[in-house]
Amino acid sequence: MNRFHIVFGFAVAALGALPFAGPATAADGLKLGVLMSMTGGLGSYGEVGLNGVRLAVEEMNAAGGVNRGQVTLAVGDDQTSPQAGVDAAKRLVDVEKVNAIIGALSSGVTIPVATSVSVPAGMLQISTASTSPEITTLKDNDLLFRTVPTDAVQGVALAQVAKEKGVKSISIIYVNNDYGKGLAEAFTKAYEGKVTQSIAYEPKQASFRGELQKAAQGSAEVLLLLAYPEDGIPILKQALEGGFFKRFALADGMKAPEVAASIGAKFVEGAFATAPQAAGEASEIFKKLYEKRFKELPPKPYIDAAYDAAILVGLAAVKAKSSDPKAIRDALRFVANAPGEQIKPGEFAKAKKLLEAGQDIDYVGAGGPQNFDAAGDVVGTYAHWEFKDGKIVTVKVFGPK
């Protein structure tokens, strides 16, 4: 930890008076701004996602760093809140003078950060978990990328699993943000059964019984809950206590062991769900690297995507021979996409030598191929996962049809 420059918990009041000075353009070294949800609805995902970035930074520095200097970090807690995310991002750009922003997790934070901070500042931003379809068409001057596939595809995957489970009717409760709305709409469009209700909820309520009563109208077989653990756990508890639902479907936002631990394993046994998940050699290599460094790899999504984002920024900076944000952006597809020699997790030193020799590379990511299209999106595969005896178990990894 002492090798990283880490900043947590930016004060909102102080940030309001900060000048918007723009990004750093120094040629030596690379400074990554990491915008993570260390608290709030996605707080349980922040630390492990940050560890994915740390692993990448350690690997890059072990290879001699980037552009004649070390790779360093400045970290901001977006609190899973749009305003806190914008304030933290301003701090990363104006005060920390970072060369790129990795984050945020929530689409509801990533989009306002892009539109009000990173794009106006000419700052490259790569989200490691934001899946809203809205990001694909956002006017971002080609400065916003993501290392996870869009929920336009996850909705299809989830509908496919529901069909395989023989579910004829589903009611939806979703968090009222870009993530929840986008995934609910994508699922509804793809689902061949009947969606009896689709109810948005506002976060951090003391009770969700009103939403549950509305969702129960129509007597759906299953409640599809698109939420984060902070609200998702009490919603599931209240659904069970009130007798509103007994069967549940979930998605990536609820892929956390604490869900079963808080509710009781038997009450979520067999709940089916989806989440982006890679398969193949690169994914297995990453798992071993992470476990060697941090002892265990938690069964949570997007850790691999965070690692990929950091490595890709480093590789692009080497390719560009510059740590200027736009220069990194311009080199990003050259290191991520074919053609070129394939580079897997743990091979930054090899990739650096190839790039410095003027050769092309094609990074095969821990979280998937990471081939950016014109919108900065990637394609990927999905896990059908379930709770079994209180543990998260992958039933299969598949490409939606």
C-alpha positions in Angstrom: 0.0 0.0 0.0 2.9 2.4 0.7 3.8 2.4 -2.9 0.5 4.0 -3.9 -0.6 7.6 -3.6 -4.2 7.0 -2.5 -6.8 9.7 -1.6 -10.1 8.7 0.0 -13.3 10.7 0.9 -13.1 14.0 -0.8 -15.0 16.8 1.0 -17.9 18.1 -1.1 -17.9 21.6 0.3 -14.2 22.1 -0.5 -14.5 20.8 -4.0 -17.1 23.3 -5.0 -14.6 26.1 -5.0 -11.9 24.3 -6.9 -10.8 25.6 -10.4 -11.4 23.4 -13.4 -7.8 23.4 -14.5 -7.8 20.4 -16.8 -5.7 17.2 -17.0 -2.0 16.8 -16.6 0.1 16.3 -19.7 3.5 15.3 -18.2 5.5 12.8 -20.3 7.2 11.0 -17.5 5.2 8.3 -15.6 1.5 7.7 -15.5 -1.1 8.8 -12.9 -4.4 6.9 -12.8 -7.4 8.4 -11.2 -9.6 5.6 -9.8 -13.2 6.5 -9.2 -14.7 3.7 -7.1 -17.7 3.2 -4.9 -16.0 2.7 -1.5 -19.3 3.5 0.2 -23.0 3.6 -0.7 -25.0 1.1 -2.6 -22.0 -0.4 -4.4 -19.7 -0.1 -1.4 -19.2 -3.8 -1.2 -17.6 -3.9 -4.6 -15.3 -0.9 -4.3 -12.3 -2.4 -2.5 -12.1 -5.5 -4.5 -12.4 -3.5 -7.7 -9.6 -1.2 -6.5 -7.5 -4.3 -5.8 -7.8 -5.2 -9.5 -6.3 -1.9 -10.4 -3.6 -2.3 -7.7 -2.6 -5.6 -9.2 -2.2 -4.0 -12.6 -0.2 -1.1 -11.2 2.2 -3.4 -9.4 2.7 -5.4 -12.6 3.4 -2.2 -14.7 5.8 -0.9 -12.1 7.6 -4.3 -11.9 8.2 -3.9 -15.7 9.8 -0.5 -15.2 6.7 1.7 -15.2 5.4 3.7 -18.1 7.1 6.5 -20.1 10.3 6.7 -17.9 8.3 6.9 -14.7 6.3 4.9 -12.2 2.5 4.4 -12.3 0.7 6.0 -9.4 -2.8 6.1 -8.1 -5.2 8.7 -6.8 -8.5 7.2 -5.6 -11.8 9.0 -5.1 -14.9 7.6 -3.4 -18.0 8.3 -5.5 -20.3 7.0 -2.7 -22.5 5.5 -5.4 -23.9 9.0 -5.8 -23.9 11.1 -8.9 -23.0 14.4 -7.2 -20.4 12.8 -5.0 -19.0 11.2 -8.1 -18.8 14.4 -10.0 -17.1 16.2 -7.1 -14.6 13.4 -6.7 -13.9 13.3 -10.4 -13.2 17.1 -10.4 -10.7 16.6 -7.7 -9.0 13.9 -9.6 -8.7 16.1 -12.7 -8.0 19.5 -11.1 -6.0 18.7 -8.0 -4.5 15.3 -8.6 -3.8 16.0 -12.3 -4.4 12.4 -13.3 -3.9 11.2 -16.9 -7.0 9.0 -17.1 -10.0 8.1 -15.0 -10.9 4.5 -14.3 -14.5 4.3 -13.2 -17.1 4.7 -12.1 -18.9 1.5 -11.2 -22.5 2.7 -11.4 -23.9 3.9 -14.7 -25.7 6.6 -12.7 -22.4 8.0 -11.7 -20.4 7.3 -14.8 -22.7 9.2 -17.1 -22.8 12.5 -15.2 -19.1 12.3 -14.6 -18.5 12.0 -18.3 -20.9 14.8 -19.3 -19.8 17.3 -16.7 -16.2 16.5 -15.9 -14.2 14.1 -18.1 -15.5 15.0 -21.6 -15.3 18.8 -21.0 -11.8 18.4 -19.6 -10.7 16.2 -22.6 -10.0 13.4 -20.1 -10.1 9.7 -21.0 -12.5 7.7 -18.8 -12.9 3.9 -18.8 -15.7 2.4 -16.7 -15.2 -1.0 -15.3 -18.8 -1.8 -14.4 -21.2 0.6 -16.0 -23.6 -1.4 -18.2 -26.3 1.1 -19.2 -27.2 1.0 -22.9 -27.4 4.8 -22.8 -23.6 5.0 -22.6 -23.3 3.5 -26.2 -25.0 6.6 -27.7 -23.6 9.2 -25.3 -22.0 12.2 -27.0 -18.6 11.8 -25.4 -16.0 12.9 -28.1 -14.7 9.3 -28.0 -13.4 9.8 -24.4 -15.7 7.3 -22.6 -14.9 3.6 -22.9 -15.9 0.6 -20.8 -14.4 -2.9 -20.2 -17.8 -4.5 -19.7 -20.6 -5.3 -22.2 -23.8 -3.3 -22.3 -27.0 -4.4 -20.5 -28.7 -4.4 -23.9 -27.1 -7.8 -24.1 -27.4 -8.8 -20.5 -31.2 -8.3 -20.7 -31.2 -10.9 -23.5 -29.1 -13.2 -21.4 -31.3 -12.9 -18.4 -34.4 -13.5 -20.5 -32.8 -16.6 -21.9 -32.1 -18.0 -18.5 -35.7 -17.2 -17.4 -37.0 -19.1 -20.4 -34.7 -22.1 -19.6 -36.1 -22.1 -16.1 -39.6 -22.3 -17.5 -40.7 -19.0 -15.9 -44.0 -17.8 -17.5 -44.5 -14.5 -15.6 -42.2 -12.1 -13.9 -42.6 -8.8 -12.0 -39.7 -6.4 -11.9 -38.5 -4.0 -9.2 -35.5 -1.9 -10.3 -33.4 0.9 -8.9 -34.4 4.2 -10.4 -31.1 5.0 -12.2 -29.5 4.4 -15.6 -28.5 0.9 -14.7 -31.8 -0.3 -13.3 -34.0 1.3 -16.0 -31.8 0.2 -18.8 -31.6 -3.4 -17.7 -35.3 -3.6 -16.9 -36.2 -2.3 -20.4 -33.7 -4.6 -22.1 -35.1 -7.7 -20.2 -38.7 -6.7 -20.9 -38.0 -6.4 -24.6 -36.3 -9.8 -24.8 -38.5 -11.8 -22.4 -41.0 -14.2 -24.1 -43.2 -14.5 -21.0 -45.4 -11.9 -19.3 -44.0 -9.0 -17.3 -46.8 -8.3 -14.9 -45.3 -5.1 -13.3 -42.2 -3.0 -13.7 -41.7 -0.8 -10.7 -38.9 1.7 -10.0 -37.7 2.4 -6.5 -35.8 5.2 -4.9 -32.7 4.2 -2.9 -32.2 4.3 0.8 -35.8 4.0 1.9 -36.7 2.7 5.3 -39.4 0.5 3.7 -40.1 -0.9 0.2 -43.4 -2.4 1.0 -45.3 0.0 -1.2 -43.2 -1.1 -4.2 -43.6 -4.7 -3.3 -47.4 -4.4 -3.0 -47.5 -3.0 -6.5 -45.1 -5.6 -7.9 -47.2 -8.4 -6.4 -50.3 -7.3 -8.4 -50.8 -9.8 -11.2 -49.4 -12.8 -9.2 -46.1 -13.2 -11.1 -44.2 -16.4 -10.4 -40.9 -14.6 -9.9 -39.7 -11.2 -8.7 -36.8 -9.9 -10.8 -34.9 -7.5 -8.5 -32.4 -5.2 -10.2 -30.7 -3.5 -7.3 -27.5 -3.2 -5.3 -27.0 -5.0 -2.0 -27.6 -1.9 0.2 -31.2 -1.8 -0.9 -31.6 -5.2 -2.4 -31.1 -7.0 0.9 -33.9 -5.2 2.7 -36.2 -5.5 -0.4 -35.7 -9.3 -0.4 -36.3 -9.5 3.4 -39.5 -7.5 3.1 -40.7 -9.5 0.1 -40.3 -12.7 2.2 -41.6 -11.3 5.5 -44.7 -9.8 3.7 -45.4 -13.0 1.7 -45.2 -11.0 -1.5 -42.7 -13.3 -3.3 -40.9 -16.6 -2.7 -38.9 -16.9 -5.9 -36.4 -14.4 -7.2 -34.3 -13.5 -10.2 -31.3 -11.2 -9.9 -28.5 -9.7 -11.9 -24.9 -8.5 -11.6 -25.7 -5.8 -9.0 -26.6 -8.4 -6.4 -23.8 -10.8 -7.0 -22.4 -10.6 -3.5 -22.0 -13.3 -0.8 -23.5 -11.0 1.8 -26.9 -11.2 0.1 -27.3 -14.9 1.2 -25.5 -14.3 4.5 -27.9 -11.5 5.4 -31.1 -13.1 4.3 -30.4 -16.8 5.0 -29.2 -19.3 2.5 -32.4 -21.3 2.3 -34.5 -18.2 1.4 -32.4 -17.4 -1.7 -31.6 -21.0 -2.7 -32.1 -21.4 -6.4 -32.5 -17.7 -7.2 -31.2 -17.4 -10.7 -29.2 -14.6 -12.1 -26.8 -13.3 -14.7 -23.6 -11.2 -14.7 -20.9 -10.5 -17.2 -18.2 -13.2 -16.9 -15.2 -14.2 -19.0 -14.1 -17.7 -19.7 -10.9 -19.1 -21.2 -7.2 -19.0 -20.6 -6.8 -15.3 -20.0 -9.5 -15.4 -17.3 -7.9 -18.4 -15.5 -4.4 -16.6 -15.6 -5.9 -13.6 -14.0 -7.6 -15.6 -11.3 -4.2 -17.2 -10.3 -2.5 -13.8 -10.4 -5.1 -12.2 -8.1 -5.2 -15.1 -5.7 -1.4 -15.1 -5.4 -1.5 -11.4 -4.5 -4.6 -11.1 -2.4 -5.1 -14.8 -1.2 -8.5 -15.2 -2.7 -10.7 -13.9 -5.5 -14.1 -12.9 -4.2 -17.1 -14.1 -6.3 -18.0 -10.5 -7.3 -18.1 -9.1 -10.8 -15.9 -6.5 -12.5 -12.6 -7.1 -10.6 -11.1 -8.5 -13.8 -12.6 -5.5 -15.8 -10.8 -3.1 -13.4 -7.5 -4.8 -14.0 -8.1 -4.7 -17.7 -8.9 -1.0 -17.7 -5.7 -0.1 -15.9 -3.5 -2.3 -18.0 -5.0 -0.9 -21.2 -4.3 2.6 -20.2 -0.7 1.7 -19.4 -0.3 -0.1 -22.8 -1.8 2.8 -24.7 0.5 5.3 -22.9 3.5 3.2 -24.0 2.2 3.0 -27.5 1.6 6.8 -27.6 4.9 7.5 -25.9 2.9 10.0 -24.0 0.7 10.2 -20.9 -1.5 12.9 -22.4 -5.1 11.8 -22.0 -6.1 12.3 -25.7 -2.9 10.6 -26.8 -3.7 7.6 -24.7 -7.2 7.6 -26.1 -5.9 7.7 -29.6 -3.7 4.6 -29.0 -6.2 2.6 -27.0 -7.8 0.6 -29.9 -4.3 -0.1 -31.3 -3.4 -2.0 -28.1 -6.8 -3.5 -27.4 -7.9 -4.7 -30.9 -6.5 -7.0 -33.5 -4.2 -7.3 -35.4 -1.1 -7.9 -33.3 0.6 -10.4 -31.0 -1.9 -11.5 -28.4 -1.1 -10.3 -24.8 -2.6 -12.0 -21.8 -2.8 -10.9 -18.1 0.6 -10.9 -16.5 2.4 -10.0 -19.8 2.7 -6.3 -19.5 6.5 -6.5 -19.6 6.4 -8.5 -22.8 3.8 -6.1 -24.4 5.9 -3.1 -23.4 9.0 -4.5 -25.2 7.0 -5.2 -28.3 5.4 -1.8 -28.4 8.8 -0.1 -27.9 10.1 -2.1 -30.8 7.3 -0.8 -33.0 5.3 -4.0 -33.1 1.5 -4.4 -32.8 -0.2 -6.1 -29.9 -3.8 -7.4 -29.3 -4.6 -7.4 -25.5 -6.8 -10.4 -24.6 -8.3 -9.3 -21.3 -9.0 -11.0 -18.0 -12.7 -9.9 -18.4 -13.0 -10.7 -22.1 -11.4 -9.8 -25.5 -11.6 -6.1 -24.8 -12.0 -5.2 -28.5 -13.4 -1.6 -28.5 -15.9 -0.7 -31.2 -16.6 2.8 -32.5 -18.7 3.6 -29.4 -16.0 2.3 -26.9 -18.1 -0.8 -26.1 -16.9 -4.4 -25.9 -18.8 -7.7 -26.4 -18.7 -10.4 -23.8 -20.1 -13.6 -22.3 -22.3 -14.0 -19.3 -22.6 -16.3 -16.3 -25.8 -17.9 -15.3 -25.2 -18.0 -11.5 -27.3 -19.1 -8.6 -27.0 -19.3 -4.8 -26.3 -22.9 -3.6 -26.0 -23.5 0.1 -25.4 -19.8 0.6 -22.6 -19.7 -2.0 -22.4 -18.1 -5.4 -22.1 -20.9 -8.0 -21.7 -20.5 -11.8 -24.1 -22.8 -13.6 -22.6 -21.9 -17.0 -20.9 -19.2 -19.0 -22.6 -18.5 -22.4 -23.1 -16.0 -25.2 -26.7 -14.8 -25.4 -28.6 -15.8 -28.6 
